[in-house]
Amino acid sequence: MNTAHSDIIIIGAGPAGLAFARHFKGVDLTVTIIEKSPLDTIANPAYDGREIALTHRSREIMLNLGAWQRIPDDEIYKLADAKVYNGDFNYALHFKVPKDLNLLTSIDRLGNLISNHNIRQAFYDEVKDLPNVQILTEQAIQDIKTDSRGASVTLVDGRTLTANLLIGADSRLSFVRKKLGIGAEMNDFGRTVIVFRVSHPLSNEATARECFLYGRTLALLPLHDHLTNCVITLDNTQADSLLTMNADELALEVQRMMSDRLGKLTLAGTVHHYPLMGVHAKTFVSTRSALVGDSAVGMHPVTAHGFNLGLMGANMLATLILDAHAKGQDIASPALLQKYNVRHQTRTRPLYHGTNLMVKMFTDDSTPMQTVRDLTLRVSNHLPPVKRWIAGQLTGK
């Protein structure tokens, strides 16, 4: 039988899997990454419309891993403020950088926006030449097994790869999670996300705007002063009405949705769309195995926590593994894996359920709920502790 052994096998070469692998630079642990896509897809990721809001904590992790430095300065976009609207643009719940953070740390923004393909590219470039990391692409997996002795992955071509630890970093509909017998809470929102960039004559003031319009949600993510990423979330039954529009029609429709706030809009690139689904694994670990990234938790994008949680989880688990390895301990012991599980579940579960409740509240267009939402925004604007807590979640500080 054709077999090969590594200390760690990672299934999935997305940003979370690559970020996890990058933690082992300069360490005598061997890592094999298994990816079903062709090499060119991960070596030269295409623009996919998604702009990722990164907290300051995520920036610190990426700096430590060398990935932040690889992203061009002119493609790191400042997120200065954030505003939330209900129904129209007449009143906003406004979030700014908390005064204590500005004074004590000189933080001048809530966070940064970076295109998803740039993040993927940066982590791939950091990992591709590491001597202890092997990336196998265009590989289909037939079976996965784990026991107290280790993990094994059987590929469709007949090869069997073994490791001391298996990491699932594949997707929200994780094949690894299923094969490990790990259940998940899944929420199909029955909605579609449509994303694209627009240019405009008026400044977006580096301010993100989340607009809960009746029947639709419109998020405006500031890039350059006169370039904004539009994220429209709407019922699946309505998606085709926008997706069949030409560029001028779509720009005019969004211009109408935002009440001409940025002036005449012009489509500035391609249009992309995705089904909206949230998922949270009931546990992030099993025997000699663990989940990171979307395999562990996939968030509704409204609170911009998705990749931040994935990066934090990868960093948390890798730190535990590196500490155990330095002490000559088992890198996949039940105690180590359970420590990761408890810590990451404690962080993610309240955010996952809290986000879903918020989405439910802000997409219920009944008259009583519209009134409740409006009252919530107005009351929250006058409760500094609440605004500081939410701003802390946005900044990661």
NUDOTI-323913 format. One record per residue (C-alpha): x, y, z; residue in three letters. Coordinates in Angstrom, 3 decimals, decimal comma. Example, Ala and Ser with C-alpha at 12.3 -4.5 7.8 and 13.67 -1.06 7.14 Angstrom:
2
+----------+----------+----------+------+
:        x :        y :        z : code :
+----------+----------+----------+------+
:   12,300 :   -4,500 :    7,800 :  ALA :
:   13,670 :   -1,060 :    7,140 :  SER :
+----------+----------+----------+------+
# end
This chain:
397
+----------+----------+----------+------+
:        x :        y :        z : code :
+----------+----------+----------+------+
:    0,000 :    0,000 :    0,000 :  MET :
:    1,273 :    3,453 :   -0,927 :  ASN :
:    1,352 :    5,423 :    2,353 :  THR :
:    2,946 :    8,634 :    3,632 :  ALA :
:    3,044 :   10,023 :    7,160 :  HIS :
:    2,926 :   13,623 :    8,400 :  SER :
:    2,563 :   15,093 :   11,844 :  ASP :
:   -0,493 :   17,063 :   10,696 :  ILE :
:   -2,862 :   16,670 :    7,758 :  ILE :
:   -5,012 :   19,682 :    6,827 :  ILE :
:   -7,951 :   19,131 :    4,506 :  ILE :
:   -8,715 :   22,379 :    2,705 :  GLY :
:   -6,347 :   25,043 :    1,340 :  ALA :
:   -8,636 :   27,991 :    1,950 :  GLY :
:   -7,458 :   30,975 :    4,010 :  PRO :
:   -8,142 :   29,285 :    7,378 :  ALA :
:   -6,295 :   26,094 :    6,430 :  GLY :
:   -3,338 :   27,994 :    4,988 :  LEU :
:   -3,211 :   30,345 :    7,993 :  ALA :
:   -3,161 :   27,330 :   10,319 :  PHE :
:   -0,320 :   25,732 :    8,331 :  ALA :
:    1,709 :   28,970 :    8,362 :  ARG :
:    1,983 :   28,792 :   12,170 :  HIS :
:    4,424 :   25,879 :   11,786 :  PHE :
:    7,086 :   27,768 :    9,867 :  LYS :
:   10,516 :   26,937 :   11,281 :  GLY :
:    9,191 :   24,060 :   13,397 :  VAL :
:   10,131 :   20,392 :   12,970 :  ASP :
:    6,536 :   19,320 :   12,463 :  LEU :
:    5,575 :   18,114 :    9,001 :  THR :
:    2,303 :   19,283 :    7,464 :  VAL :
:    0,401 :   17,960 :    4,445 :  THR :
:   -2,440 :   20,024 :    2,962 :  ILE :
:   -4,981 :   18,193 :    0,797 :  ILE :
:   -7,009 :   20,337 :   -1,597 :  GLU :
:   -9,535 :   19,264 :   -4,249 :  LYS :
:   -9,079 :   22,374 :   -6,431 :  SER :
:   -6,334 :   22,781 :   -9,067 :  PRO :
:   -3,093 :   24,418 :   -7,992 :  LEU :
:   -3,710 :   27,534 :  -10,084 :  ASP :
:   -6,976 :   28,171 :   -8,220 :  THR :
:   -5,188 :   28,554 :   -4,882 :  ILE :
:   -1,917 :   29,964 :   -6,242 :  ALA :
:   -3,741 :   32,703 :   -8,190 :  ASN :
:   -7,138 :   33,145 :   -6,530 :  PRO :
:   -9,663 :   35,086 :   -8,555 :  ALA :
:  -11,574 :   38,098 :   -7,274 :  TYR :
:  -14,875 :   36,813 :   -5,879 :  ASP :
:  -16,612 :   40,025 :   -4,819 :  GLY :
:  -16,156 :   39,482 :   -1,099 :  ARG :
:  -14,523 :   42,180 :    1,022 :  GLU :
:  -13,481 :   40,949 :    4,472 :  ILE :
:  -13,748 :   43,272 :    7,479 :  ALA :
:  -10,738 :   42,492 :    9,652 :  LEU :
:  -10,457 :   43,396 :   13,316 :  THR :
:   -7,259 :   44,761 :   14,845 :  HIS :
:   -6,673 :   41,367 :   16,460 :  ARG :
:   -6,850 :   39,708 :   13,036 :  SER :
:   -4,374 :   42,258 :   11,709 :  ARG :
:   -1,970 :   41,380 :   14,554 :  GLU :
:   -2,218 :   37,668 :   13,760 :  ILE :
:   -1,664 :   38,272 :   10,053 :  MET :
:    1,312 :   40,524 :   10,802 :  LEU :
:    2,857 :   37,833 :   12,997 :  ASN :
:    2,379 :   35,296 :   10,195 :  LEU :
:    3,867 :   37,577 :    7,528 :  GLY :
:    0,653 :   37,667 :    5,508 :  ALA :
:   -0,331 :   41,287 :    6,170 :  TRP :
:    2,941 :   42,550 :    4,730 :  GLN :
:    2,187 :   40,796 :    1,447 :  ARG :
:   -1,013 :   42,739 :    0,783 :  ILE :
:   -0,521 :   45,919 :   -1,287 :  PRO :
:   -1,043 :   49,079 :    0,777 :  ASP :
:   -3,515 :   50,456 :   -1,759 :  ASP :
:   -5,704 :   47,361 :   -1,331 :  GLU :
:   -6,051 :   47,725 :    2,434 :  ILE :
:   -9,118 :   49,885 :    2,952 :  TYR :
:   -9,781 :   51,923 :    6,082 :  LYS :
:  -13,027 :   51,303 :    7,950 :  LEU :
:  -13,376 :   54,448 :   10,063 :  ALA :
:  -17,011 :   54,387 :   11,231 :  ASP :
:  -20,100 :   52,202 :   10,946 :  ALA :
:  -23,769 :   53,157 :   10,791 :  LYS :
:  -26,894 :   51,010 :   11,063 :  VAL :
:  -30,208 :   52,108 :    9,544 :  TYR :
:  -33,736 :   50,739 :    9,830 :  ASN :
:  -36,109 :   51,049 :    6,891 :  GLY :
:  -34,629 :   54,243 :    5,446 :  ASP :
:  -31,648 :   56,595 :    5,779 :  PHE :
:  -33,272 :   59,120 :    8,116 :  ASN :
:  -31,703 :   57,880 :   11,360 :  TYR :
:  -28,592 :   55,827 :   12,170 :  ALA :
:  -27,037 :   54,033 :   15,097 :  LEU :
:  -23,478 :   55,333 :   14,777 :  HIS :
:  -20,324 :   53,501 :   15,849 :  PHE :
:  -16,962 :   55,229 :   16,054 :  LYS :
:  -13,580 :   54,182 :   17,412 :  VAL :
:  -13,996 :   54,130 :   21,225 :  PRO :
:  -12,251 :   57,092 :   22,834 :  LYS :
:  -10,233 :   54,886 :   25,179 :  ASP :
:   -8,772 :   52,929 :   22,262 :  LEU :
:   -8,006 :   56,083 :   20,331 :  ASN :
:   -6,236 :   57,681 :   23,291 :  LEU :
:   -4,400 :   54,618 :   24,632 :  LEU :
:   -3,448 :   52,864 :   21,397 :  THR :
:   -3,785 :   55,569 :   18,716 :  SER :
:   -6,186 :   53,303 :   16,807 :  ILE :
:   -7,729 :   55,499 :   14,109 :  ASP :
:  -10,248 :   53,054 :   12,613 :  ARG :
:  -12,704 :   50,351 :   13,547 :  LEU :
:  -10,872 :   47,923 :   11,282 :  GLY :
:   -9,733 :   47,276 :    7,738 :  ASN :
:  -11,371 :   45,878 :    4,627 :  LEU :
:   -9,374 :   43,531 :    2,404 :  ILE :
:  -10,596 :   41,520 :   -0,573 :  SER :
:  -10,918 :   37,807 :    0,099 :  ASN :
:   -8,709 :   36,847 :   -2,854 :  HIS :
:   -5,878 :   39,033 :   -1,519 :  ASN :
:   -6,028 :   37,286 :    1,861 :  ILE :
:   -5,959 :   33,865 :    0,187 :  ARG :
:   -3,037 :   34,926 :   -2,010 :  GLN :
:   -1,037 :   36,281 :    0,931 :  ALA :
:   -1,353 :   33,105 :    2,981 :  PHE :
:   -0,593 :   30,849 :    0,025 :  TYR :
:    2,558 :   32,838 :   -0,758 :  ASP :
:    3,630 :   32,491 :    2,876 :  GLU :
:    3,127 :   28,720 :    2,907 :  VAL :
:    4,062 :   27,523 :   -0,589 :  LYS :
:    7,839 :   27,396 :   -0,042 :  ASP :
:    7,936 :   26,108 :    3,539 :  LEU :
:   10,121 :   22,971 :    3,516 :  PRO :
:    7,958 :   21,189 :    6,099 :  ASN :
:    4,660 :   21,862 :    4,307 :  VAL :
:    3,434 :   19,847 :    1,307 :  GLN :
:    0,369 :   20,927 :   -0,687 :  ILE :
:   -1,424 :   18,221 :   -2,673 :  LEU :
:   -3,942 :   19,661 :   -5,131 :  THR :
:   -6,659 :   18,083 :   -7,289 :  GLU :
:   -7,050 :   15,338 :   -4,698 :  GLN :
:  -10,403 :   13,702 :   -4,013 :  ALA :
:  -10,831 :   11,946 :   -0,660 :  ILE :
:  -12,466 :    8,561 :   -0,421 :  GLN :
:  -12,395 :    8,010 :    3,335 :  ASP :
:  -11,232 :    9,425 :    6,658 :  ILE :
:  -10,590 :    7,432 :    9,828 :  LYS :
:   -9,261 :    8,369 :   13,248 :  THR :
:   -8,513 :    6,405 :   16,408 :  ASP :
:   -6,333 :    6,778 :   19,490 :  SER :
:   -3,207 :    5,977 :   17,449 :  ARG :
:   -3,680 :    8,541 :   14,701 :  GLY :
:   -5,608 :    9,597 :   11,615 :  ALA :
:   -5,664 :    8,241 :    8,082 :  SER :
:   -6,954 :    9,729 :    4,836 :  VAL :
:   -7,548 :    7,502 :    1,827 :  THR :
:   -7,468 :    9,272 :   -1,517 :  LEU :
:   -9,488 :    8,204 :   -4,549 :  VAL :
:   -6,234 :    7,304 :   -6,342 :  ASP :
:   -5,590 :    4,624 :   -3,708 :  GLY :
:   -2,956 :    6,366 :   -1,598 :  ARG :
:   -3,326 :    6,458 :    2,172 :  THR :
:   -1,919 :    9,393 :    4,143 :  LEU :
:   -1,484 :    9,135 :    7,899 :  THR :
:   -0,889 :   11,729 :   10,616 :  ALA :
:   -0,894 :   12,295 :   14,328 :  ASN :
:   -3,533 :   15,015 :   13,919 :  LEU :
:   -6,192 :   15,713 :   11,291 :  LEU :
:   -7,546 :   19,224 :   10,677 :  ILE :
:  -10,786 :   19,894 :    8,817 :  GLY :
:  -10,670 :   23,267 :    7,061 :  ALA :
:  -12,828 :   22,588 :    4,044 :  ASP :
:  -16,202 :   24,406 :    4,065 :  SER :
:  -19,496 :   25,109 :    5,814 :  ARG :
:  -20,826 :   21,891 :    4,249 :  LEU :
:  -17,728 :   20,146 :    5,568 :  SER :
:  -16,993 :   16,659 :    4,252 :  PHE :
:  -14,520 :   16,221 :    7,110 :  VAL :
:  -17,087 :   17,152 :    9,741 :  ARG :
:  -19,505 :   14,608 :    8,301 :  LYS :
:  -16,926 :   11,801 :    8,149 :  LYS :
:  -15,898 :   12,474 :   11,741 :  LEU :
:  -19,524 :   12,134 :   12,832 :  GLY :
:  -19,688 :   15,687 :   14,170 :  ILE :
:  -23,140 :   17,232 :   14,031 :  GLY :
:  -23,817 :   20,888 :   13,332 :  ALA :
:  -26,527 :   23,475 :   13,799 :  GLU :
:  -27,305 :   24,709 :   10,307 :  MET :
:  -29,395 :   27,700 :    9,329 :  ASN :
:  -30,371 :   28,066 :    5,700 :  ASP :
:  -31,642 :   31,634 :    5,687 :  PHE :
:  -33,420 :   31,143 :    2,363 :  GLY :
:  -31,658 :   34,242 :    1,103 :  ARG :
:  -29,067 :   35,124 :   -1,520 :  THR :
:  -26,123 :   37,503 :   -1,159 :  VAL :
:  -25,295 :   39,589 :   -4,231 :  ILE :
:  -21,976 :   41,461 :   -4,165 :  VAL :
:  -20,349 :   43,979 :   -6,518 :  PHE :
:  -18,434 :   47,253 :   -6,522 :  ARG :
:  -19,715 :   50,667 :   -7,559 :  VAL :
:  -17,929 :   53,948 :   -8,165 :  SER :
:  -19,537 :   57,264 :   -7,213 :  HIS :
:  -18,782 :   61,011 :   -7,167 :  PRO :
:  -19,479 :   61,633 :   -3,462 :  LEU :
:  -17,198 :   60,379 :   -0,678 :  SER :
:  -18,223 :   57,321 :    1,330 :  ASN :
:  -16,266 :   58,866 :    4,244 :  GLU :
:  -14,700 :   55,466 :    5,020 :  ALA :
:  -17,988 :   54,582 :    6,715 :  THR :
:  -19,678 :   51,196 :    6,504 :  ALA :
:  -23,456 :   51,354 :    6,306 :  ARG :
:  -25,782 :   48,472 :    7,158 :  GLU :
:  -29,244 :   49,309 :    5,888 :  CYS :
:  -32,105 :   47,041 :    6,906 :  PHE :
:  -34,505 :   48,067 :    4,186 :  LEU :
:  -37,896 :   46,418 :    4,069 :  TYR :
:  -37,546 :   43,132 :    2,195 :  GLY :
:  -33,819 :   43,634 :    1,547 :  ARG :
:  -30,620 :   44,342 :    3,415 :  THR :
:  -28,029 :   46,618 :    1,836 :  LEU :
:  -24,498 :   46,781 :    3,210 :  ALA :
:  -22,138 :   49,445 :    1,870 :  LEU :
:  -18,461 :   48,726 :    2,530 :  LEU :
:  -16,088 :   51,645 :    1,864 :  PRO :
:  -13,011 :   50,935 :   -0,247 :  LEU :
:  -11,374 :   53,952 :   -1,846 :  HIS :
:  -13,054 :   57,295 :   -1,182 :  ASP :
:  -15,154 :   56,946 :   -4,339 :  HIS :
:  -15,378 :   53,147 :   -4,525 :  LEU :
:  -17,790 :   51,049 :   -2,447 :  THR :
:  -18,592 :   47,356 :   -2,233 :  ASN :
:  -22,347 :   46,693 :   -2,237 :  CYS :
:  -23,748 :   43,632 :   -0,493 :  VAL :
:  -27,438 :   43,014 :   -1,106 :  ILE :
:  -29,181 :   40,258 :    0,841 :  THR :
:  -32,663 :   39,293 :   -0,274 :  LEU :
:  -35,059 :   36,374 :   -0,442 :  ASP :
:  -34,075 :   33,641 :   -2,898 :  ASN :
:  -37,322 :   34,191 :   -4,812 :  THR :
:  -36,325 :   37,795 :   -5,514 :  GLN :
:  -32,673 :   37,264 :   -6,426 :  ALA :
:  -33,199 :   36,755 :  -10,152 :  ASP :
:  -34,909 :   40,134 :  -10,439 :  SER :
:  -31,529 :   41,738 :   -9,703 :  LEU :
:  -29,227 :   39,157 :  -11,245 :  LEU :
:  -30,899 :   39,523 :  -14,648 :  THR :
:  -30,371 :   43,303 :  -14,706 :  MET :
:  -27,655 :   44,785 :  -16,873 :  ASN :
:  -24,892 :   46,930 :  -15,340 :  ALA :
:  -26,702 :   50,251 :  -15,718 :  ASP :
:  -29,982 :   48,872 :  -14,376 :  GLU :
:  -28,308 :   47,322 :  -11,327 :  LEU :
:  -26,381 :   50,505 :  -10,525 :  ALA :
:  -29,572 :   52,558 :  -10,811 :  LEU :
:  -31,451 :   50,123 :   -8,557 :  GLU :
:  -28,816 :   50,397 :   -5,822 :  VAL :
:  -28,693 :   54,158 :   -6,242 :  GLN :
:  -32,427 :   54,180 :   -5,582 :  ARG :
:  -32,035 :   51,849 :   -2,580 :  MET :
:  -29,500 :   54,174 :   -0,970 :  MET :
:  -31,535 :   57,312 :   -1,756 :  SER :
:  -28,824 :   58,820 :   -4,012 :  ASP :
:  -26,596 :   59,177 :   -0,938 :  ARG :
:  -23,381 :   58,758 :   -2,942 :  LEU :
:  -24,580 :   60,352 :   -6,183 :  GLY :
:  -24,774 :   58,604 :   -9,546 :  LYS :
:  -23,475 :   55,034 :   -9,288 :  LEU :
:  -21,512 :   53,135 :  -11,917 :  THR :
:  -20,872 :   49,401 :  -11,715 :  LEU :
:  -17,125 :   48,891 :  -11,218 :  ALA :
:  -16,490 :   45,197 :  -11,840 :  GLY :
:  -18,179 :   41,839 :  -11,877 :  THR :
:  -21,281 :   40,703 :   -9,991 :  VAL :
:  -21,154 :   37,649 :   -7,736 :  HIS :
:  -23,797 :   35,860 :   -5,700 :  HIS :
:  -23,835 :   33,230 :   -2,945 :  TYR :
:  -26,439 :   31,288 :   -0,960 :  PRO :
:  -26,676 :   32,466 :    2,650 :  LEU :
:  -26,163 :   29,750 :    5,230 :  MET :
:  -24,944 :   29,761 :    8,820 :  GLY :
:  -23,406 :   26,748 :   10,540 :  VAL :
:  -21,963 :   25,950 :   13,951 :  HIS :
:  -20,454 :   22,552 :   14,752 :  ALA :
:  -21,689 :   20,991 :   17,987 :  LYS :
:  -18,080 :   20,261 :   18,859 :  THR :
:  -14,891 :   21,414 :   17,173 :  PHE :
:  -12,915 :   18,259 :   18,010 :  VAL :
:  -12,996 :   14,494 :   17,814 :  SER :
:  -10,409 :   11,754 :   18,266 :  THR :
:   -7,096 :   13,146 :   16,971 :  ARG :
:   -8,937 :   15,687 :   14,874 :  SER :
:  -10,209 :   19,262 :   14,983 :  ALA :
:  -12,137 :   21,756 :   12,859 :  LEU :
:  -11,063 :   25,301 :   11,969 :  VAL :
:  -12,537 :   28,034 :    9,796 :  GLY :
:  -15,936 :   27,540 :    8,173 :  ASP :
:  -15,856 :   23,832 :    9,000 :  SER :
:  -16,208 :   24,870 :   12,633 :  ALA :
:  -18,380 :   27,960 :   12,351 :  VAL :
:  -19,774 :   29,911 :    9,402 :  GLY :
:  -21,423 :   33,193 :   10,305 :  MET :
:  -24,073 :   35,386 :    8,715 :  HIS :
:  -21,994 :   38,252 :    7,234 :  PRO :
:  -23,977 :   41,027 :    8,913 :  VAL :
:  -21,613 :   41,245 :   11,914 :  THR :
:  -18,436 :   40,653 :    9,856 :  ALA :
:  -17,143 :   38,004 :   12,268 :  HIS :
:  -16,676 :   35,104 :    9,846 :  GLY :
:  -13,004 :   35,103 :    8,867 :  PHE :
:  -11,986 :   36,835 :   12,093 :  ASN :
:  -13,306 :   33,871 :   14,076 :  LEU :
:  -11,664 :   31,438 :   11,674 :  GLY :
:   -8,311 :   33,173 :   12,027 :  LEU :
:   -8,620 :   33,337 :   15,814 :  MET :
:   -9,527 :   29,646 :   15,998 :  GLY :
:   -6,570 :   28,622 :   13,826 :  ALA :
:   -4,248 :   30,771 :   15,929 :  ASN :
:   -5,659 :   29,386 :   19,180 :  MET :
:   -5,270 :   25,736 :   18,158 :  LEU :
:   -1,842 :   26,207 :   16,576 :  ALA :
:   -0,555 :   27,960 :   19,712 :  THR :
:   -1,684 :   25,031 :   21,874 :  LEU :
:   -0,020 :   22,554 :   19,496 :  ILE :
:    3,259 :   24,491 :   19,363 :  LEU :
:    3,362 :   24,724 :   23,157 :  ASP :
:    2,751 :   20,961 :   23,528 :  ALA :
:    5,370 :   20,141 :   20,896 :  HIS :
:    7,967 :   22,351 :   22,597 :  ALA :
:    7,357 :   20,402 :   25,817 :  LYS :
:    7,601 :   17,034 :   24,077 :  GLY :
:    3,903 :   16,317 :   24,598 :  GLN :
:    1,289 :   14,764 :   22,313 :  ASP :
:    0,065 :   17,408 :   19,850 :  ILE :
:   -3,329 :   15,705 :   19,558 :  ALA :
:   -4,031 :   14,670 :   23,133 :  SER :
:   -7,673 :   14,694 :   24,251 :  PRO :
:   -6,838 :   17,341 :   26,875 :  ALA :
:   -5,263 :   19,688 :   24,306 :  LEU :
:   -8,091 :   19,310 :   21,821 :  LEU :
:  -10,736 :   19,790 :   24,477 :  GLN :
:   -9,025 :   22,964 :   25,676 :  LYS :
:   -9,301 :   24,345 :   22,135 :  TYR :
:  -12,913 :   23,227 :   21,886 :  ASN :
:  -13,992 :   24,879 :   25,137 :  VAL :
:  -12,169 :   28,135 :   24,442 :  ARG :
:  -13,356 :   28,505 :   20,864 :  HIS :
:  -16,923 :   27,387 :   21,587 :  GLN :
:  -17,090 :   29,936 :   24,400 :  THR :
:  -16,085 :   32,633 :   21,937 :  ARG :
:  -18,155 :   31,608 :   18,927 :  THR :
:  -21,418 :   30,158 :   20,227 :  ARG :
:  -22,832 :   33,363 :   21,799 :  PRO :
:  -21,868 :   35,338 :   18,688 :  LEU :
:  -23,421 :   32,779 :   16,353 :  TYR :
:  -26,767 :   32,650 :   18,139 :  HIS :
:  -26,755 :   36,372 :   18,916 :  GLY :
:  -26,148 :   37,199 :   15,263 :  THR :
:  -28,941 :   34,884 :   14,126 :  ASN :
:  -31,359 :   36,496 :   16,587 :  LEU :
:  -30,366 :   39,948 :   15,396 :  MET :
:  -30,846 :   38,925 :   11,753 :  VAL :
:  -34,266 :   37,501 :   12,572 :  LYS :
:  -35,251 :   40,694 :   14,336 :  MET :
:  -34,025 :   43,007 :   11,580 :  PHE :
:  -35,522 :   41,032 :    8,689 :  THR :
:  -38,998 :   40,701 :   10,192 :  ASP :
:  -40,912 :   43,457 :    8,397 :  ASP :
:  -44,102 :   43,289 :   10,438 :  SER :
:  -45,227 :   46,692 :   11,690 :  THR :
:  -44,645 :   45,902 :   15,408 :  PRO :
:  -41,092 :   44,668 :   14,687 :  MET :
:  -40,304 :   47,751 :   12,590 :  GLN :
:  -41,229 :   49,839 :   15,618 :  THR :
:  -39,120 :   47,680 :   17,936 :  VAL :
:  -36,116 :   47,980 :   15,617 :  ARG :
:  -36,412 :   51,730 :   15,386 :  ASP :
:  -36,675 :   52,017 :   19,162 :  LEU :
:  -33,675 :   49,715 :   19,609 :  THR :
:  -31,491 :   51,911 :   17,411 :  LEU :
:  -32,533 :   55,108 :   19,152 :  ARG :
:  -32,105 :   53,735 :   22,673 :  VAL :
:  -28,762 :   52,103 :   21,860 :  SER :
:  -27,432 :   55,408 :   20,527 :  ASN :
:  -27,816 :   56,818 :   24,041 :  HIS :
:  -26,274 :   53,882 :   25,924 :  LEU :
:  -22,484 :   54,353 :   25,802 :  PRO :
:  -21,678 :   50,976 :   27,466 :  PRO :
:  -23,700 :   49,128 :   24,808 :  VAL :
:  -22,073 :   51,053 :   21,976 :  LYS :
:  -18,618 :   50,481 :   23,508 :  ARG :
:  -19,234 :   46,726 :   23,733 :  TRP :
:  -20,397 :   46,514 :   20,119 :  ILE :
:  -17,480 :   48,679 :   18,963 :  ALA :
:  -15,191 :   46,331 :   20,879 :  GLY :
:  -16,602 :   43,406 :   18,924 :  GLN :
:  -16,031 :   45,271 :   15,662 :  LEU :
:  -12,449 :   46,229 :   16,476 :  THR :
:  -11,499 :   43,021 :   18,273 :  GLY :
:  -10,273 :   45,135 :   21,191 :  LYS :
+----------+----------+----------+------+
# end
